[in-house]
Amino acid sequence: MAFPRKLLNDGEELILDLRPHWLALAPSTLALVAAIVISFVVVFLGPDGTFGTVLSVIALALILVTLGIFLVRLLGWSNTNFVLTSDRVVTRRGVLTKSGIEIPLDRINTVFFAQRLIERMVGAGDLGIESAGERGTESFENIRKPAIVQREIYVQMEDNENRKFDRVRAPAPLATLSPVEQVERLHGLLQQGAITPAQYEAEKSRILGA
């Protein structure tokens, strides 16, 4: 299920909407295939008589159990989203009940990923996002092409910072601000964390003509 567009804020753009990599379904798929193979051997090559009947019933039950597990995992997979927008990273999961994590781009410090050999071969991996706040580092498993996702997050972080900086340079809507007022406004954005100290100093020098 795609991420609902109605959950986007005004002016927010959807950049990536990813389901987990199909590797997340591999264990339950392999278990189902193994149950089918075992059942085939028991039914067609197993012993006759009462003992054979009992084994066939057990084999059928094994197929039903593994099929149920596979369907549950498939339903969960289809209702899990890793979303990147122009403002934030969002994850949503769940069918009857929903849970999720939302990390604003301006609070992200570091993005890193890890891939084991098999994951690298199929284009899957785990992604970690270190952010300011109580949650610290969040880990996301079975991300598709994690290196590309990491790069895109950094691109959106930079674009997000540039948009904030452009708003600083925008003229006042009602009247032209004096240099002192512009610096005061700039300092307020710095205290809010909307711009970095380096951006503050550069823009302050431009305003004061230093």
Secondary structure, DSSP 4 states (H G I P E B T S, - for coil): -PPPGGGSPTT--EEEEEPPPGGGGHHHHHHHHHHHHHHHHHHHHS--HHHHHHHHHHHHHHHHHHHHHHHHHHHHHHT-EEEEESSEEEEEE-SSS-EEEEEEGGGEEEEEEE--HHHHHHTEEEEEEEESSSS-EEEEEEEESHHHHHHHHHHHHHHHHHHHHHHHHSPPSSSPPPHHHHHHHHHHHHHHTSS-HHHHHHHHHHHHT-
